[in-house]
Amino acid sequence: MMKATGIVRRIDELGRVVVPKELRKQLRIDEGDAIEIFTEANGEIVLKKFSPLWGLRTEAEGYVEALEQSTECQALITDKDQVIASSQDIKVMQERPVNNALKKVAVDRKSMVVHADQLQKESYLEWPKDYAIRSLVIAPIISPTGDLLGTVLLAADDRQLGDFELKVAETAASFLSKQVGID
C-alpha cells in the first residue's frame, strides 16, 4: 500500500495542475495517459489513472476463454500496466505488472511472434515458475483514435506459434479496440 503524499500545487489561469515528475514516475503515469477526476463530498479532488480496458474486464475474460478454445493456447489481455484477463490455467497472472520489454513491443505497435530462443533473453511477462513458454504471440491493442491501450498475448508451452495465432491475436486486439469508447 502506498502512503498518502501531500503536495501543494497552484491551479493556473487555464485550470491546469502540474503533477510532479517524481510522483508521475512513482505511479507510472506517462505523458498522454488518461486520468479520471473524482470529487468527494468533503471537498477532496481525486485523480485516478484511467484504463479503458479495465472497464471491459468481463468481456476480456470471455474473449480469453474463446481464444484459449480456438487456438489451444494460454491467452492473456493486458492494459498498459498489468494483466486484466488470463486463461483459467494461469489465473495467477491476473494483475501482474507489464514489464518494460512488453511495453516496448506495444509502443512500437507491431505484432510479433517470439520463439524460445528469444524468450530466454527476454520474458515479456513474469510467468509462473512451473510454466515454460516455448512460443509467444504479442498483438498491441490500438484505439480507433490511435492510442495504445494494451496487448493480446497467446502463449504455448508445447509448440511454436505462427501466422494463424498471430492473425487470431490481431483480430482479438482489433475487436477489443472497437469496444472502447474514448472521447
N, C-alpha and C positions, 0 to 999 in steps of 0.2 A: 504494500500500500504506500502511496506517495504522500509525503507530508504536505500540509497546506502551505502555500507560498504566498506571501503578501507583497505585492509590488505596486507602488503608486505611479500612475501614468495620467497625463492630461489628455483630454479629447481636443483635437484641433478643430478649426472652423468648418471642416467638411464632415465632422463626426467620426474621424478615424482615431483609433487607439493603436499604439505600437506595442506589439508583443515582443519582449526582448529575445534576442537571438539565442541566448543560453536556454531560456525556457522553451522556445520552439524546438531546439535540438533535443532537449531532455524529453519532450513529449512527442518527438518525431513528427513535427508539423513542418511540411515543406512549403516552399513558395507555390501558390496556386491551389493549395489544399482547401477544401470547403470546410467551413466552420459553422456550426449551429449556434444560435444565440437564444438563450432562455432567460426569462426574468422570474425571479422568485417573489413570493408575497412580501417578504421582509425587505425588498428593495435591492436584492443582490442580482447581478448580471452574471450568468454562467455561460462560458464558451466551451463548446464540446466539438471535438474533431468529428467530422461527418463522413460516413462511408455509405454511399448509395447502395452498395451490395449488402450491407449489414441488414437492411430492411427487407431483403429478399432471401433471408436465411432459409425459410421454409421451402420456398421454390428451389433454392440451390440444393437443399437436401434431396428433394425429389429428383432433380436433374442428375445429381451424383449417383443416385440409385440406378437411373436409366442408363447413364454412361457405363457404370460397372456391369450391368446386364448385357449391354450391346457390344462391349469391347472386351469383356473378361479381364479388365484392368482395375487397379485401385484408382479411384478418381478423387480429386480434391479441387475445391474452388477457394481462391484467396481474394481478399481485397488488397489494398496496397500495403497493409501492415501485418495481417495474420490470416490463418486458415479459417474460413467461415463455414465450410461444409466438407465432410470427408466420408469415404466409404465405410461401411459397417466394420470391416476388419481392422481399420486404422482410425477408429474414433478418437484414439489418444492424440491424434494430430490436431483436433479441434482447438482453435485459438492459439496454436503455436505461431510464433512470430516468423515473418518472411525475412530471409537473410539478404545480405547485400547482393549476392550472386543472382538470386531470383529477381530482385528489384532491378538489377541492371538489364537482364533479359527483357523484363516487362517494359522498362523505359525505352529500350531500343525498338519496341513494338514489332518484333519479329517472332513468329512461331518457330519452334525448333524441336528436333528430336535429339536427345542426349543419350549416348550409349555408355556401357560400363566403364570403358577406359577414361572417358571424360568425367564420369560420376565419381571416380576415385580421386580426381583432382578437386572437384567442386560438388558439394552435396545438394545445393539449391534449397533444401529444407532440412531441418533436424529430424531425421527419420528414427523410428523406434529401433533399438539395437538388434532386435530379432528379425528385422525386415531388410533383406538385402535386395536392393534395386538393381536390376540389370539394364533397364531402359526407362526413359522418362520423356514425355511429350509436354511441352510448355506452349500455351497459346495465350497471348495477352487479351484482356477484355478492354476494348476501347469504346467509350460512349459515342453516341451519334454526334456530339459536339467536339469529339477529338480528345477528350480527357481519358487518361489511363485510370481504370477502375480496379484492376486486379488481374488474376490469371486463372486459367483452367489447366489442371495437370492430370495426366494419365501416367500411371507407373506400373511396371511389370517386373516381377522377380523371376519369371520363368522363360522369357523370350525377348527378342529385340522388337521394338515397336517401329512402325514405318509410316508410310503415306496415309494408309487408311485411318490409323489412330490420330495422326496429325489433322486430317480433314475433319474427323469427328470432334476433336478438341476445338478447332477453329469454328465449327458450326455452333458448338455449345457457347463459346465466347461471344459469337455474333448474336445468338439468341438472348443471352443474358444482358448484353449491352442494350438491346432494344426494350428490355423490361424496365430499365432505369429511366425515370423521368427527372432530368436535371434542368433547372432553369438557369 
